[in-house]
Amino acid sequence: MAIADGAHWIWLIIMMCYAPCVEIIDWWHAVQKVWQAANSLFGQGEPVTLAWVEQQKARLWSGELRAVLHALRPVCPRGQPLNEAVWALISCLLHNRRRMDYAAYRAAGYPVGSGSVESACKVVVHERMRQAGMRWSRPGAQAMLALRSILLSERWEEVVPSLCSVPEPA
């Protein structure tokens, strides 16, 4: 399973390294696109903006992407150019529709947000690797992160003895 925002380059990496897998657009990134479109259409902080966003979030949550697109039709007159935020939402929905079936993902027990992964990166990487005055070579950083991952996953006693053992000569 992979959760990411809608950036094309991220999905290319996932396809190359992890395919086949369940691909999910991060819920909060999708909601952010809805907010940006609503703010551009109705104005930031307006009651109609909040109401429209809540309605579209409910539709997204239940997997009704087509209904979100249809909700844009009355507020975007035909023949008028779409503003950037509305176009970004439409593009996100169309290009990522197979990655946005949030109802099915939740029913299958998948997370739909990347917050837990981002938090884990902060705990594993940032707290250890970005202390004052630290500089790391790539091999040194990779080795440190491997050890930190073993420690934080409570596998130290299981893994470290095998790392320290000297192989028997042949």
N, C-alpha and C positions, 0 to 999 in steps of 0.2 A: 504494500500500500504506500502511496506517496501523496502527501498534501503539500501544495504550493500555491503561489499566486498565479496569475494568468500569464506570466512572462514566457514567451515562446522558447527562449534559450533554456529555461529550467526544464521544460517538458522534453526538450531534445536530449538533455543529459539523462533524465529519468528513462527515456526510451532506450538510450544506448546502454545504460548501466543496470537497469532494474526491470526491464520489460520481460514478460508481461506482468503487470501489476494493476491494482485498482488505483486509478488516478482521481484525486479529489481537489477541486479548487477550494482553497481555504475560505471558510464561511465568512470570516471578518473582512477578507479582501472583496468578496462579492458584495457584502453589505456596504462597504465603503463606496463601491461604484454606484450603488443605489442612492446613497446619501448625496454624492457629488452631483448626480443627475437631478435629483429632487431640488437641491439647493440652487442649481442653475435655472431650473424651470419655475420654481415658486418663491425663491428667496430664502436665505438662511434665517433660521429661527422662527419662521412663519408657522402657525398652527396647521395650515394645509400641507406644508412640507412634512411635518411629523406624521400626520395622518396618512399621507401617501406612502411614506417610507415604511410605516408599520404594516400597511396593507401589502406592499411588495415583499417585505421580509416574510410575512406569513405565506405568501405564494411560493417564494423560493424554498422555504422550509419544508413545504409539502410537495415540492417537485413540479410546480406549475410554472415553468419558465415561459411558456407561450402566453400565459395570462399576464406576466410582467411586460412582455413585448406589447400585448394588446392595450395595456394600461398607458403606454406611451402615446398611442395613436391620438387620443383626444387632446392631448396637451402639446402635440407637435404637428402643426398644420401642414397639410400636403403642399408641396411646392416650395416650402420654406427650408432653408438649410438647417441641419441639425447642429446644435452647439457641440463643442468638444466633449463635454461631460456626458451628454445623452448618447453621442456616437460611441464613446468608450463603453458605456453600459451595454448598448446593443451589440457591439463587437464582442464584448466579453461573453454575453449570453449565447451568441451564435457560434463563436469559435470554441467555447468550452462546454456546450450543452451536455455532452456525454460525461463530463466531470462534475456536474452540478445536481445530481439526483440525490439530494440531501436526505429525503425520506427513506430511500432504499439503503443508503449508507448507514443511517442510524439504525434501521431495522436489522442490518447485518452486524451491528456492533462496532462499526468503524467510527473513529473520531472524525469530526468535520472541521476542526480548527487546528492550526499549527502551534498554538500557544504552548503546549506541553513540550514540544520539540525545541522551540525557541528558549524556553526556560531551562531545559536540560543543557542546551549549548552554553547558556550563561553560567550554569553551575559547573559544568565540566571544563569548559574552555576558558572563559573570561576570568573566573575567580583564580585560576592557577596561572594562566599564561600572560595575563596583562597586569602583573604586579609592578610596582615602581622599579624602574631601572632594568627590567628584564629584556633581553634580546635572545632570539632563538634562531638557530639554523633550522631548515626544514626537517632534516632527519632527527634533530634533537627535539623539536616540537612534536613530531609524530610519535617518537618514543615516549615522551612525557604524557601525551594524551592517551596513549595505549595503556600506560600504567595507571593513570588517573581513572580511566574507564573501568579497569579491573578493580581498583580500590572502591570506587563508588557503587559498583554493582555487587559488592560484597563477595567477590570471588578471589580475593587476594590469597587466602590460604590454599585454595584449590590450584591456582595458576602459577604463582611465584616459585614454588619448589621445582616445577618443570623448567622454568626459565633459568634457574641457578644450577641445575644438575649438569655435570660434565659428561659428555658421551664417552662410552667405553671405546678404547682404541680397537681398530679392526684387526 
